């Protein structure tokens, strides 16, 4: 009869336990690397590398370093490298980074400068190929890039 709202706000970590997302406050400055098996939300400044399952970078956040995660959502600033299965840049994002991903979503108004590489789906040998797809700047363009689209753009341009 009653819904358990606690389940909705908790995430399941790699160990199978329900855990609350970790929140790094806007008044927090971290000089060093962060590693988590769960979800992480950054509102402050991080000078270092981040490795986690799901990373949310809020409008007030600044990250300088490399990011490795399954899902990355950026509303703030990122400088460095991003490697994730799914990357979303919201309209307030400012990203100056090389991005390696399977899915990339860029909302109108987002600023992105850097190289974009696509993780190819695993081949018969179980290895991943990284294909060079696009490089350059975009500001305000709605984009959802796939490897085949990027190859077509590169073929037509070159």
C-alpha positions in Angstrom: 0.0 0.0 0.0 2.8 2.4 0.8 5.7 3.0 -1.6 9.2 2.6 -0.3 10.7 5.9 -1.5 14.1 4.9 -0.1 14.6 2.4 -2.9 14.1 5.2 -5.5 16.9 7.4 -4.1 19.4 4.6 -3.5 21.7 3.1 -6.1 23.0 -0.5 -6.2 26.7 -0.6 -5.9 29.0 -3.1 -7.6 28.9 -5.2 -4.4 25.1 -5.5 -4.7 24.3 -3.4 -1.7 22.0 -0.4 -1.8 24.0 2.8 -1.1 23.2 6.5 -1.2 25.0 8.6 -3.8 28.1 10.4 -2.5 27.8 14.2 -2.6 30.7 16.6 -2.7 29.5 20.0 -1.6 30.0 23.2 -3.5 32.3 24.6 -0.8 34.6 21.6 -1.0 37.9 21.6 -2.8 39.7 18.3 -3.4 43.3 18.0 -4.5 43.6 14.3 -5.3 42.0 11.3 -6.9 38.5 10.0 -6.1 37.4 6.4 -6.6 33.9 5.0 -5.8 32.0 1.9 -6.7 28.7 3.8 -6.6 27.2 7.1 -7.7 29.0 10.4 -7.2 27.7 14.0 -7.5 30.3 16.8 -7.6 29.2 20.3 -6.7 32.7 21.6 -5.7 36.2 21.7 -7.3 38.1 18.6 -8.0 41.8 18.7 -9.0 42.5 15.0 -9.7 41.1 11.9 -11.4 37.7 10.4 -10.8 36.7 6.8 -11.2 33.1 5.8 -10.4 30.0 4.1 -11.8 27.8 7.2 -12.3 29.1 10.7 -12.1 27.1 13.9 -12.0 28.9 17.2 -12.4 26.6 20.0 -11.3 26.6 23.6 -12.6 28.8 24.8 -9.8 31.4 22.1 -10.2 34.8 22.3 -11.7 36.8 19.1 -12.5 40.4 19.2 -13.7 41.6 15.6 -14.4 40.5 12.4 -16.1 37.1 10.8 -15.6 36.3 7.1 -16.0 32.7 6.0 -15.4 29.8 4.1 -16.9 27.6 7.3 -17.1 28.8 10.9 -16.9 26.4 13.8 -16.9 28.0 17.3 -17.1 26.4 20.6 -16.3 29.6 22.3 -15.0 33.2 22.6 -16.2 35.5 19.7 -17.1 39.1 20.0 -18.3 41.0 16.7 -19.1 39.8 13.4 -20.4 36.5 11.6 -20.2 36.0 7.9 -20.7 32.4 6.5 -20.3 29.8 4.4 -21.9 27.3 7.3 -21.9 28.2 11.0 -21.8 25.6 13.8 -21.6 26.6 17.5 -21.8 23.7 19.8 -20.6 23.3 23.3 -21.9 25.3 24.8 -19.1 28.3 22.5 -19.6 31.8 23.7 -20.6 34.0 20.8 -21.5 37.5 21.0 -22.8 38.4 17.4 -23.0 39.1 14.3 -25.1 35.9 12.2 -24.8 35.9 8.4 -25.4 32.3 7.1 -25.3 29.6 4.7 -26.7 26.9 7.4 -26.6 27.3 11.1 -26.6 24.5 13.6 -26.1 25.1 17.3 -26.3 22.3 19.7 -25.5 22.0 23.1 -27.4 24.0 25.7 -25.6 26.7 23.3 -24.3 30.3 24.1 -25.0 32.6 21.3 -26.1 36.1 21.5 -27.3 38.3 18.5 -27.9 38.5 15.1 -29.6 35.6 12.7 -29.6 36.3 9.0 -30.0 33.7 6.2 -30.1 33.9 2.9 -28.2 33.0 0.3 -30.8 30.9 -2.6 -29.6 32.9 -5.7 -28.6 34.1 -7.7 -31.6 34.3 -11.5 -31.9 37.5 -11.7 -29.9 36.0 -9.7 -27.0 38.2 -6.7 -27.5 37.1 -3.1 -27.8 38.1 -1.0 -30.8 38.4 2.7 -30.4 37.5 4.6 -33.6 38.5 8.2 -34.2 35.4 10.0 -35.0 35.4 13.8 -34.6 37.6 16.5 -33.4 36.9 20.2 -33.0 34.7 22.7 -31.2 31.0 22.9 -30.9 29.0 25.5 -29.1 25.2 25.3 -29.0 24.7 22.5 -31.5 22.4 19.7 -30.6 24.4 16.5 -31.2 24.0 12.8 -30.6 26.9 11.2 -32.3 27.5 7.6 -33.4 30.6 6.1 -35.0 28.9 5.7 -38.3 27.7 9.3 -38.4 31.1 10.5 -37.4 32.8 8.4 -40.1 30.3 9.8 -42.7 31.1 13.4 -41.6 34.8 12.7 -41.8 34.5 11.1 -45.2 32.4 14.0 -46.6 34.8 16.6 -45.1 38.0 15.0 -46.3 
